[in-house]
Amino acid sequence: MKKRRISGVLLGGMLLLGATSCSDIQGEISELWDKVEVPEAVKTQFTSLYPDVKNLDWDEEAEGFEAEFELGGRERSVLFSPEGKLLQVEEEIAANSLPPQVLAYVQQHFDKYTLDETSLLKVGENISYEVDLEYRDAEVELSFDQSGQLLGQTGSGASINSPQLQEASLVGSLGLAASSANAFSKPVASWELPSELREVSGIALLPDGRMACIQDEKGTIFIYNLTSKKLEEQYPFGESGDYEGIAVDGKTAYILRSDGTVFEVNDFMSAKPNVKEHKSMLAGSQNTEGLALDKSNNRLLIACKGHDRKLGNNKGIYALDLRTGKMNPEPVISIPLAQEPLQAPAGDKKKAKDGYDVLQPSSLEIHPQTGAYYVLDAVNQRIMVLEKDGKIGKLETLDENLMRQPEGLAFGPNGEVYIATEGSKKSNGAILKYNAAL
């Protein structure tokens, strides 16, 4: 935000003037901020808009008075006229909250730049976006309108018409993958989820286009509308617990708990659903997170993030027969962990501490057109195709800057891919959409 740049200028000037210690410099900066005389009309208007904000910094700008503070874990600045009229609001946002057109433009034109900051700017009813990029000593600030169209470029970076920028694929903090061949390098849409789904752990696309979601603490199915971008309904089915996966078949939802227990929730969108519990046959160390409906075989497939030592250097995919309601204690697919695609560290990740760490499934899904098994691995930031003999087919690295912790996977009817990622203490969860799979 602007405060960081202003402070940098002040700091540089004070070093030149001979401030002798960090405490001296900090004290002089504090005094400069304190000298700003903010009109009472501005203070009154700020307090009415943000009554709970106590820690803030004021600065006098040509247009009026600017307050900078943190709200909800994100930096924000508001600009007022001397008479107290709100002129502008600037809010720090996550990269995955930018319009897809903005992400696509940056990928195409700025391959070597890393992301410094992204923000949303509101002036009256007009919304725009600012993207600050850095590369070595060069800095570029791009402005986009609400639809994602470029408004302007400032800074010392290369011209947007520079030929070398036409070959781009972005690597760095914005988080688009390094190769244009990666089907997961650029989402075509994204949704920031409400706080109730900050720890989203599983998703399933419903026939009406809404998304059924679960999170890993509450026994509730949340219905999120991708069109209106609102959480519309909540349907409790059980007590609090570590719920990790969801699959939906008509009016029935299946929920996976981390201990391998599956909850069959019939008529799940009713006030009084019928819930049946299917006990786990798995070891406690296996920590189940992936659940897929294998409709052609009338079964559920369950993937384990953890391990069972009796399997040796393998991890298993297990099946629950929907006809009998019983789980097969032996894996229907055994995945060798020593196979080559799993050995290379993903992105900037360090080498796995343990042979079992190279594969830690966080979600499992079946492609609606090809029938291929897809495995999502949040820890290693990967998505892959799993063959029925346990071999890893295609594999792609996901970007941890767009997806902090990818936990949920779902397909649209035409093979579109939806990935849900957990948020953090300072950011909400999100769903990202990709047009093509592996």
LINKA-V155013 format. One record per pair of residues at least 4 apart in sequence whose C-alpha atoms are under 8 Angstrom apart, sorted by the first residue. I is the first residue (numbers start at 1). J is the second residue. D is the distance in Angstrom with one decimal. If there is no record, write none. Layout:
# LINKA-V155013
i = {I	I}
j = {J	J}
d = {D	D}
This chain:
# LINKA-V155013
i = {1	1	1	1	1	1	2	3	3	4	5	6	7	7	8	9	10	10	11	11	11	12	13	14	14	14	15	15	15	19	19	20	20	21	22	23	24	25	26	27	28	29	30	31	32	33	33	33	34	36	36	36	38	38	38	38	39	39	39	39	40	41	41	41	41	42	42	42	42	42	42	42	42	43	43	44	44	45	45	45	46	46	47	47	53	53	55	56	56	56	56	57	57	57	58	58	58	58	59	59	59	60	60	60	61	61	63	63	64	64	64	64	65	65	65	65	66	66	66	66	67	67	67	68	68	68	68	69	69	69	70	70	70	71	71	72	73	73	73	74	74	74	74	75	75	76	76	76	76	77	77	77	78	78	78	78	78	79	79	79	79	80	80	80	80	80	81	81	81	87	87	88	88	88	88	89	89	89	90	90	90	90	91	91	91	92	92	92	92	93	93	93	93	93	94	94	94	94	95	95	95	95	96	96	96	96	97	97	97	98	98	98	99	99	99	99	99	99	100	100	100	100	100	100	100	101	101	101	101	102	102	102	102	102	103	103	104	104	105	106	106	106	107	107	107	107	107	108	108	108	108	108	108	109	109	109	109	109	109	110	110	110	110	111	111	111	111	111	111	112	112	112	112	112	113	113	113	113	113	113	114	114	114	114	114	114	114	115	115	115	115	115	115	115	116	116	116	116	116	117	117	117	118	118	118	118	119	119	119	120	120	120	120	121	121	121	121	122	122	122	123	126	127	127	128	128	128	128	129	129	129	129	130	130	130	130	131	131	131	132	132	132	132	133	133	133	134	134	134	135	135	138	138	138	139	139	139	140	140	140	140	140	141	141	141	142	142	142	142	142	143	143	143	143	144	144	144	144	144	145	145	145	158	160	161	161	162	163	164	169	169	169	169	169	170	170	170	170	170	171	171	171	171	172	173	174	174	175	175	175	175	176	176	176	176	177	177	177	177	177	177	177	178	178	179	180	182	183	183	183	183	184	184	184	184	184	185	185	186	187	187	187	187	188	188	188	188	189	189	189	190	190	190	190	191	191	191	191	191	192	192	192	192	193	193	193	193	193	193	193	194	194	194	194	194	195	195	197	197	197	197	197	197	198	198	198	198	198	198	198	199	199	199	199	199	200	200	200	200	200	200	200	200	200	200	201	201	201	201	201	201	201	201	201	201	201	201	202	202	202	202	202	202	202	202	202	202	202	203	203	203	203	203	203	203	203	203	203	203	204	204	204	204	204	204	204	204	204	205	205	205	205	205	205	205	206	206	206	206	209	209	210	210	210	210	210	211	211	211	211	212	212	212	212	213	213	213	213	213	214	214	214	214	214	214	214	214	214	215	215	215	216	216	216	216	217	217	217	217	218	218	218	218	218	219	219	219	219	219	219	219	220	220	220	220	220	221	221	221	221	222	222	222	222	222	223	223	223	223	224	224	224	224	224	225	225	225	225	226	235	235	235	235	237	237	237	237	241	242	242	243	243	243	243	244	244	244	244	244	244	244	244	245	245	245	245	245	245	245	245	246	246	246	246	246	246	247	247	247	247	247	247	248	248	248	248	249	249	251	251	251	251	252	252	252	252	252	253	253	253	253	253	254	254	254	254	255	255	255	255	255	256	256	256	256	256	256	256	256	257	257	257	257	257	258	258	258	259	259	259	259	259	259	260	260	260	260	260	260	260	261	261	261	261	262	262	262	262	263	263	263	263	264	264	264	264	265	265	265	265	266	266	266	267	267	268	268	269	278	278	279	279	280	281	281	281	282	282	283	285	285	285	286	286	286	286	286	287	287	287	287	288	288	288	288	288	289	289	289	289	289	289	289	290	290	290	290	290	290	290	290	290	290	290	291	291	291	291	291	291	291	292	292	292	292	292	292	293	293	293	293	293	293	294	294	294	294	294	295	295	298	298	298	299	299	299	299	299	300	300	300	300	301	301	301	301	301	302	302	302	302	302	303	303	303	303	303	303	303	304	304	304	304	304	304	305	305	305	305	306	306	307	307	307	308	308	309	311	311	313	313	313	313	313	314	314	314	314	314	315	315	315	315	315	316	316	316	316	316	317	317	317	317	317	318	318	318	318	318	318	318	319	319	319	319	320	320	320	320	321	321	321	321	322	333	333	333	334	334	335	335	335	336	336	337	337	337	337	337	338	338	338	339	339	339	340	341	341	342	342	343	344	345	345	345	345	345	346	346	346	346	346	347	349	352	352	353	354	356	358	359	359	360	360	360	360	361	361	361	361	362	362	362	362	362	362	362	363	363	363	363	363	363	364	364	364	364	364	365	365	365	365	365	365	366	366	366	366	367	367	367	367	367	367	368	368	368	368	368	369	369	369	372	372	372	373	373	373	373	374	374	374	374	375	375	375	375	376	376	376	376	376	376	376	376	377	377	377	377	377	378	378	378	378	379	381	381	381	381	381	381	382	382	382	382	383	383	383	383	384	384	384	384	384	384	385	385	385	385	385	386	386	386	386	387	387	387	394	395	396	398	399	400	400	403	403	403	404	404	404	405	405	405	406	406	406	406	407	407	407	407	408	408	408	408	409	409	409	409	410	410	410	411	411	411	411	412	412	412	415	415	415	416	416	416	416	416	417	417	417	417	417	418	418	418	418	419	419	419	420	420	420	420	421	421	421	422	422	422	423	423	423	423	424	424}
j = {5	75	76	77	92	117	6	7	68	8	9	10	11	29	12	13	14	29	15	25	29	16	17	18	19	25	19	20	25	24	25	24	25	25	26	27	28	29	30	31	32	33	34	35	36	57	58	59	58	58	59	60	42	43	58	65	43	82	83	84	44	45	82	83	84	46	65	80	81	82	83	84	85	47	84	48	84	49	84	85	50	51	51	53	69	71	69	67	68	69	70	67	68	69	65	66	67	68	65	66	67	64	65	66	65	66	80	81	79	80	81	82	79	80	81	82	77	78	79	80	77	78	79	75	76	77	78	75	76	77	74	75	76	75	76	426	425	426	427	91	92	93	426	91	92	89	90	91	92	89	90	91	86	87	88	89	90	86	87	88	89	84	85	86	87	88	85	86	87	123	124	121	122	123	124	121	122	123	119	120	121	122	119	120	121	117	118	119	120	97	98	118	119	120	98	118	119	427	118	174	401	402	190	192	402	430	190	191	192	102	103	129	103	146	147	148	189	190	104	148	186	187	188	189	190	105	147	148	149	106	144	148	149	150	107	186	108	186	109	110	111	170	111	168	169	170	176	165	166	167	168	169	170	160	165	166	167	168	169	165	168	169	170	165	167	168	169	170	171	135	168	170	171	172	133	134	135	170	171	172	133	134	135	171	172	173	174	131	132	133	134	172	173	174	131	132	133	134	173	131	132	133	129	130	131	132	129	130	131	127	128	129	130	127	128	129	130	126	127	128	127	146	145	146	143	144	145	146	143	144	145	146	141	142	143	144	141	142	143	139	140	141	142	139	140	141	138	139	140	139	157	155	156	157	155	156	157	153	154	155	156	157	153	154	155	150	151	152	153	154	150	151	152	153	148	149	150	151	152	149	150	151	162	165	165	166	166	167	168	176	177	178	179	180	174	175	176	177	178	175	176	177	178	176	401	401	402	399	400	401	402	185	186	399	402	182	184	185	186	397	398	399	182	185	185	185	396	434	436	437	438	396	397	398	434	437	398	399	434	432	433	434	435	432	433	434	435	432	433	434	430	431	432	433	226	229	430	431	432	428	429	430	431	197	198	229	428	429	430	431	198	230	231	428	429	428	429	213	214	215	422	428	429	215	422	423	424	427	428	429	215	216	422	423	429	213	214	215	216	407	408	420	421	422	429	213	214	215	216	243	244	245	407	408	420	421	422	213	214	215	244	245	246	363	407	408	409	420	211	212	213	214	245	246	247	408	409	410	420	211	212	213	246	247	248	409	410	411	209	210	211	212	410	411	412	210	211	212	248	225	226	223	224	225	226	227	223	224	225	226	221	222	223	224	221	222	223	224	246	218	219	220	221	222	243	244	245	246	220	243	244	241	242	243	244	240	241	242	243	239	240	241	242	243	236	237	238	239	240	241	243	234	235	236	237	238	234	235	236	237	231	232	233	234	235	231	232	233	234	229	230	231	232	233	229	230	231	232	230	268	269	270	271	265	268	273	275	257	257	258	255	256	257	258	255	256	257	258	288	289	290	362	255	256	257	289	290	291	363	408	253	254	255	256	291	292	253	254	255	291	292	293	252	253	254	293	253	293	266	267	268	269	264	265	266	267	268	264	265	266	267	268	262	263	264	265	262	263	264	265	291	260	261	262	263	288	289	290	291	261	262	263	288	289	287	288	289	280	282	284	286	287	288	279	280	281	282	287	288	302	277	278	279	280	277	278	279	280	275	276	277	278	275	276	277	278	273	274	275	276	273	274	275	273	274	273	274	273	325	326	326	327	327	327	328	329	286	329	308	306	307	308	304	305	306	307	308	304	305	306	307	302	303	304	305	306	302	303	304	305	361	362	363	301	302	303	304	305	361	362	363	364	365	375	300	301	302	303	363	364	365	300	301	302	364	365	366	298	299	300	301	365	366	298	299	300	301	366	299	300	321	322	323	319	320	321	322	323	319	320	321	322	317	318	319	320	364	317	318	319	320	364	316	317	318	361	362	363	364	315	316	317	360	361	362	359	360	361	362	356	360	311	315	356	312	315	313	315	316	336	337	338	355	356	334	335	336	337	356	334	335	336	337	356	331	332	333	334	335	331	332	333	334	335	327	328	329	330	331	332	333	327	328	331	332	325	326	327	328	325	326	327	328	326	388	389	390	389	390	389	390	391	390	391	342	355	356	358	359	342	343	355	343	391	392	344	392	395	358	359	358	351	349	350	351	352	380	350	380	381	382	397	397	380	357	358	357	358	360	380	377	380	377	378	379	380	375	376	377	378	375	376	377	378	406	407	408	375	376	377	407	408	409	373	374	375	376	409	373	374	375	409	410	411	371	372	373	374	371	372	373	374	411	415	411	412	413	414	415	413	414	415	385	386	387	385	386	387	388	383	384	385	386	383	384	385	386	381	382	383	384	406	407	408	409	381	382	383	406	407	382	405	406	407	405	397	398	399	400	405	406	395	396	397	398	395	396	397	398	392	393	394	395	396	438	392	393	394	395	438	390	391	392	393	391	392	393	438	438	438	403	403	404	405	420	421	422	421	422	423	421	422	423	419	420	421	422	419	420	421	422	418	419	420	421	417	418	419	420	417	418	419	415	416	417	418	416	417	418	435	436	437	433	434	435	436	437	433	434	435	436	437	431	432	433	434	431	432	433	429	430	431	432	429	430	431	428	429	430	427	428	429	430	428	429}
d = {7.3	7.0	7.5	7.7	7.4	7.6	6.3	6.0	7.0	6.2	6.5	6.4	6.0	7.7	6.2	6.3	6.2	7.1	6.3	7.0	7.6	6.5	6.3	6.3	5.8	6.8	5.5	7.8	8.0	6.2	6.0	6.6	7.7	6.3	6.1	6.0	6.2	6.2	6.1	6.2	6.3	6.4	6.2	6.2	7.2	6.8	6.4	6.7	7.9	6.7	6.3	6.6	6.7	6.8	7.6	7.1	6.5	6.6	7.7	7.9	6.0	6.2	7.4	5.9	4.9	6.1	7.7	6.5	7.5	6.6	6.5	4.1	7.5	6.2	7.6	6.3	7.7	6.4	5.9	7.7	5.9	7.7	4.7	7.9	7.7	7.7	6.5	6.4	5.5	4.6	7.8	5.5	5.2	6.6	6.9	5.6	4.6	6.5	5.9	5.2	6.5	6.1	4.6	6.2	5.7	6.7	7.8	6.4	6.7	5.6	4.5	5.4	5.6	5.3	6.4	6.8	6.6	5.6	4.3	6.3	5.5	5.4	6.5	7.3	5.8	4.3	6.7	5.9	5.6	6.4	5.3	4.5	5.8	6.4	6.7	6.6	7.7	4.7	7.4	7.3	5.8	7.3	7.0	6.1	5.4	7.4	5.7	4.4	6.2	5.9	5.2	6.5	7.4	7.6	5.7	4.5	6.3	6.1	5.5	5.1	6.5	5.5	5.3	4.5	5.3	7.2	5.2	6.6	6.6	6.2	7.0	7.2	5.7	4.7	7.1	5.8	5.2	6.7	6.6	5.7	4.5	6.4	5.4	5.2	6.6	7.5	6.0	4.3	6.4	6.5	7.9	5.8	5.2	6.6	7.4	6.7	8.0	7.7	6.3	6.4	7.8	6.7	6.6	8.0	5.6	7.9	6.8	7.1	6.6	6.4	6.9	7.6	6.8	7.9	7.1	5.8	7.4	7.8	6.1	7.4	7.9	6.6	5.5	5.7	7.5	6.1	7.6	5.1	7.3	6.3	7.3	5.2	7.3	8.0	6.2	7.3	6.2	6.8	6.2	5.4	7.6	7.2	6.1	6.1	5.1	4.7	6.9	7.2	6.3	7.0	4.9	6.1	7.5	6.5	4.8	5.7	7.5	5.8	8.0	5.9	6.2	7.5	6.4	6.8	7.7	4.4	4.9	4.1	6.3	6.5	7.9	6.3	6.3	7.5	5.8	5.2	4.7	7.2	7.4	6.9	5.5	5.3	6.4	7.1	4.8	5.1	6.3	7.6	6.2	4.7	6.4	6.9	5.0	5.1	7.8	5.3	5.3	6.4	7.7	6.0	5.1	7.2	7.4	5.7	4.6	6.3	5.8	5.3	6.7	7.0	6.0	4.7	6.4	5.7	5.2	5.8	7.3	5.7	4.6	6.5	6.6	7.8	6.6	5.5	7.0	5.6	4.4	5.1	5.7	5.1	6.3	7.1	6.8	5.6	4.6	6.5	5.7	5.1	6.6	7.3	5.8	4.5	6.5	5.8	5.1	6.3	5.8	4.6	6.4	6.5	7.8	7.5	5.3	4.9	5.4	5.4	5.4	6.9	5.8	4.5	6.1	5.2	5.7	5.2	6.0	7.4	7.6	5.9	4.6	6.7	6.0	5.2	5.3	6.4	5.3	5.2	4.4	5.0	7.2	5.4	6.6	6.4	6.5	7.0	7.3	7.9	7.3	7.8	7.7	7.3	7.1	5.6	6.2	6.3	7.5	7.3	5.4	6.5	6.0	6.4	6.0	6.0	5.3	7.5	6.2	6.4	7.4	5.3	6.9	5.0	5.7	4.9	6.1	6.5	7.8	6.8	7.3	4.5	7.6	7.8	7.3	6.4	7.8	7.4	7.3	6.8	6.7	7.5	6.1	6.3	6.5	7.6	8.0	6.7	6.6	7.9	7.6	7.7	7.2	6.0	5.4	5.0	7.7	7.7	5.8	5.6	6.8	5.9	5.2	7.3	7.0	5.6	4.4	6.1	7.4	7.0	5.5	5.2	6.5	6.5	6.1	4.4	6.7	6.1	7.0	8.0	6.1	5.3	5.1	7.3	6.8	7.9	7.2	6.6	7.4	6.0	7.7	7.9	7.5	6.1	7.9	7.5	6.3	7.8	5.8	5.1	7.2	7.7	4.9	4.5	5.4	6.3	4.9	6.2	6.5	6.9	5.9	4.2	6.7	7.2	7.5	6.9	6.8	5.4	6.5	7.6	5.9	4.8	5.8	7.2	5.1	6.5	5.0	5.5	7.4	7.7	7.1	5.7	5.3	6.7	5.9	4.7	5.6	7.5	6.3	4.2	6.9	7.2	6.5	5.6	4.5	6.6	7.3	6.1	7.7	5.4	6.2	6.2	7.0	5.8	5.1	6.6	6.4	5.9	6.5	7.6	5.5	7.9	6.4	6.1	4.6	6.2	6.3	7.0	6.7	5.4	5.8	6.7	7.6	7.5	7.2	6.7	5.8	4.8	5.9	8.0	5.7	5.1	6.4	7.0	6.4	5.7	4.7	6.4	5.8	5.0	6.2	7.3	7.5	7.8	7.9	6.5	5.3	6.1	7.1	7.4	7.4	7.1	7.9	6.4	7.0	6.8	4.6	4.5	5.8	5.6	5.1	5.2	6.5	6.9	4.5	6.0	7.6	7.5	5.8	5.7	4.6	5.2	5.1	6.4	7.3	6.4	5.4	4.1	5.7	6.9	5.7	5.0	6.2	7.4	7.2	7.8	6.0	4.6	6.5	6.0	5.7	5.1	6.2	7.0	5.8	4.4	5.8	7.4	5.4	5.4	6.2	6.6	7.3	7.0	6.2	7.5	7.5	7.0	7.7	7.2	6.9	7.2	5.7	5.8	7.0	5.8	4.3	6.1	7.5	5.7	5.7	6.1	7.5	4.9	7.1	8.0	5.7	4.9	7.2	5.9	5.7	5.2	6.9	7.4	6.9	5.6	4.6	6.3	6.3	7.7	5.8	5.1	6.7	6.6	6.0	6.0	5.8	4.4	6.2	7.6	6.3	7.8	6.2	4.8	6.2	7.4	7.0	5.6	4.4	5.6	6.0	6.1	5.1	6.5	7.9	6.2	6.6	5.6	4.7	6.1	5.6	5.0	6.6	7.7	8.0	6.4	6.0	4.7	6.5	7.6	7.1	7.8	6.6	5.3	6.3	8.0	7.0	7.4	5.2	4.7	5.9	6.9	7.6	6.0	7.7	5.8	6.1	7.4	4.8	7.4	6.4	7.2	5.5	7.9	7.1	5.8	4.9	4.7	6.0	5.1	6.7	7.4	6.6	5.8	4.7	6.2	5.6	5.0	6.2	7.5	6.3	5.8	4.5	6.5	5.7	5.1	6.2	5.3	6.8	5.2	7.6	7.2	6.4	7.0	7.9	7.9	6.9	6.4	7.4	5.5	6.9	6.6	6.6	5.8	5.9	6.4	5.4	6.3	4.0	4.5	5.9	5.6	5.5	4.9	7.6	6.9	5.9	4.2	5.7	7.1	7.5	6.2	6.0	6.2	6.8	5.1	5.9	7.8	5.4	4.5	6.7	8.0	6.5	5.5	3.9	4.6	7.8	8.0	6.8	5.7	4.8	6.5	6.5	5.4	7.0	5.7	5.1	6.7	5.6	4.9	6.6	7.9	6.4	4.8	6.4	7.5	7.5	6.0	5.3	5.6	6.7	7.3	6.3	7.9	6.6	5.7	7.0	6.3	5.5	4.6	5.0	7.8	5.5	5.1	6.7	7.1	6.5	5.6	4.6	6.6	7.9	5.6	5.0	6.1	7.8	7.5	6.8	4.9	6.6	6.4	7.9	7.3	6.6	7.2	6.8	6.9	7.3	6.3	8.0	7.4	4.3	4.9	6.4	7.7	6.7	8.0	6.3	6.9	7.6	7.5	7.9	6.8	7.9	6.3	5.8	7.2	7.4	7.3	6.2	5.2	4.5	5.3	7.9	5.9	5.1	6.8	7.1	8.0	5.1	7.3	5.7	4.6	6.0	5.3	5.9	5.0	6.5	7.9	7.5	6.6	7.3	6.8	4.6	5.5	7.0	5.9	5.7	7.2	6.5	6.5	5.6	4.1	6.2	5.4	5.5	6.2	7.7	7.4	6.5	6.5	5.8	7.3	5.4	7.8	4.3	6.5	6.7	7.3	6.9	7.0	6.9	7.0	7.1	7.1	7.1	7.7	7.1	7.6	7.9	7.5	6.8	7.6	5.8	6.9	6.6	7.6	5.5	6.0	5.4	7.3	7.7	8.0	5.9	6.6	7.2	6.3	6.9	7.4	5.7	6.0	6.8	7.5	7.8	7.2	6.8	7.3	5.5	7.3	6.5	7.4	6.2	5.6	4.5	7.1	7.6	5.5	5.2	5.8	7.5	5.3	7.2	5.9	5.0	7.1	6.1	5.6	6.0	7.2	5.7	4.7	6.4	6.9	6.0	5.2	6.7	6.6	6.6	7.8	5.6	5.6	4.7	6.0	4.9	5.3	6.5	7.1	6.7	6.6	7.1	7.8	6.4	7.4	6.4	7.9	7.3	6.7	6.7	7.1	7.2	5.7	5.2	6.8	7.8	7.1	5.7	4.7	6.0	5.8	5.4	6.3	6.8	7.9	6.1	4.6	6.7	7.4	7.3	7.7	7.1	5.7	5.1	6.1	7.3	7.7	6.8	5.3	4.9	6.0	7.3	5.9	5.1	6.9	6.7	7.7	7.3	7.0	5.7	4.5	5.3	5.9	5.5	6.5	7.0	6.9	6.9	5.6	4.2	6.3	7.6	6.0	5.1	5.3	6.4	7.4	6.2	6.0	4.9	5.9	5.3	6.1	6.4	6.5	7.5	7.9	7.4	6.0	4.9	7.2	8.0	5.4	7.7	6.2	6.5	6.8	5.0	5.3	7.5	6.6	5.7	4.1	6.5	7.4	5.8	5.5	6.8	7.9	5.5	4.6	6.8	7.3	5.7	4.8	6.4	6.0	5.1	6.6	5.6	5.4	4.8	6.0	4.8	6.4	7.6	7.4	6.6	6.7	7.1	5.9	4.8	5.7	6.9	5.6	5.0	6.4	6.7	6.4	6.5	5.6	4.6	6.5	5.5	5.3	6.6	7.3	5.7	4.3	6.5	5.6	5.4	6.3	7.2	4.4	6.7	5.2	4.4	3.9	7.1	6.4	7.6}
